[in-house]
Amino acid sequence: MATGLLKLASRLALIACGMISILLSRTFRSFQGVMPAVNVNWHLFATALMVIGSLTVAIAMLPSSWLDRACNSDSPTKNYSSLPVKLAAVFAVVSYLFTVGLGLAPLNWHLSANMVYLVCPACVATITVDPSFGAVALVLAPLNAAVYSSFGALLGYSFLAVRNRTSRTTPNYPG
């Protein structure tokens, strides 16, 4: 029963993170039309966030049996089935810390807009205002953690699927 609740909670978290990525993608897409002259790759950020969010939501909606078959969880690699959740958590924590660090960065660093949006995709929501540290820590950093969490989960599932597909095709020679 506890495993079922854990799977349900992780799926709901993936859906939430994917939807946040999709919503931030729409924000980038809207600024593409409003501010085309700014030297930012609006289309690239919007497309990347849309792909990451859509794939994350799609994976979260797949039946468990399909994920188990794709990740070959019946094999000795069953211990690695929590890899996507662990990677999602690590990416979320690192992203949160980077975003808070970006909020503490001195103004004389002169980071390019592309670099800021790469580290902090949710910073697009503060394009017209200068957020306080509280807003960064309580709003922007959790949004970024959600985006990077969905990216980490995608990497985890991709790694498991590729790793287990190649281990199936490799013949086991005796000796």
N, C-alpha and C positions, 0 to 999 in steps of 0.2 A: 504494500500500500504506500509506503514512504517513497519508494522508487517512482511510482505513478504520480504522486504529488510533486516530486522533484522534476520529473519530465514535463508535467503541466506548467509548473512555474517557469522552467527554462524556456519553454515554447512561448508563453505569454510575454516573457522578457524579450525574446527575439522579435516577436511581433511588434512590441512597443518600440524597440530600437530601430527596426526597419521602417516603421511608420514615421519616426522622427527624422530619419535620413531622407525619406521621400518628401516630407514637409519642408525640410531645409533645401532640398533640391528645387522645389517650387519657388522658394524665396530667391535663390540664385537665378532661376529662369526669369523671374519678374524684374530683377535688376538688370538683366541683359538688355531689355527693351528700354528701360528708363535711363540707364547710364552707359551707353555703348562706347563712349569716348574714353572711359577710364581704362587704364592699362591692366585689366584683370581678365582672365580667361573664364568669363561667366559660364559659357557653354560647356567647357570642360568640367568645371566643378559641378554644374547641374547634372550633367550626364553621369558622372562618376557616382554622385550621391544617389541618383535614381536607380542605377544598376545595383549598387550595394544594397539599398533599401528593398528593392523589389526581390532580389535573390534571397535576402534574409527572410522576408515575409513568406516567400514561396517555400523555402526549406522548413520554416516553422509550421507551415500548413500541411506538409507531406505526412502521410501516415507513418507511424513508427516502424512498421514492417518494411517499408520502402527504405527508410533511413538505415535500418539495421542491415538490410541486404546490400545497400550501397556502401556502407562502412564495414561490411563483413564482420559484424559483431559476434558471430558464432565461433570465430577463430580465436587463437591465443591472444590476439590484439584486443580482446574485449576490455582489457584494462585501460585502453586508450579511448574508449567511447566517451569519456568525459573531457577529452581534449578540446573540443569546440567551446565548452562552457568555461574551461580554465583559460583558454586563449581570450575569450570574450572578456573575462574578468580582468586579466592582465592588461589588455588593451584599454579597457575602461579606466583603470587606475592610473596608468601612465598618461593617458590623454587628459584626465582630470588634473594631474599634477602639472603637465605642460601648459594647460590653459591657465591655471592659477599662476604659474611662473610667468606666463606671457602678460598677465595682468600686473605683475610686480616689476616687469622689465622697465628700465629707464627709457624715457622718451628719446634720448639721443642715440638709440640703437638704429633707428631708421630702417626698420624691416620693410621689405617690399610687400605690397598688398597680396600678391600671390603666395608669399611665404606665410603671412598671417592667416589667410584663408585655408591654407593647407594644414596648418597646425590647429586652427580654430575655425571650423566651418560655420559654427553658430555665430561667429563674430559678424556675419553678414546681417544679422538682426540689429546690430548696433552701428550701422554704417552712418547714421546721421547724428548719433549722440556718443558721448564718451562715457562708458559705463563705470560705475563705482566698483570698488573691490568686492563689495557685498553682492552686486549684480553678477560679477564675474564668477564668484565662488558658488552662488546659489542658483544661477540661471544658465549662464553660458557653459561653464565647466560640465555640469551634468548633461547638457545637450550634446556636447562634444564627446563625452564619455559614451553616450548612447550610440553615436555615429561610429566611433572607433570600436565599440563593443560588437556591433553588427559586422564590421569588417573583420574583427578577430574571429568571430564565429564562422564566417565564410571561409577564412583561411583554415581553420580547424577542420571543418567538414571536407574541404577540398583536399587537405593533406591526408585525411583518413581514407577518402575515396581513392585517391591516386596511389597511395601506399599499399592499400589492400588489393587494388586491381593489379598492380605489378607483382605482388607476392603470390597472387593466384596463377599468373601466367608463367612464373618461374618454376621449372620442374624441380622436384625434390629427388636428388640423386642419392642412392644409398651409399653409405660409407662415410 
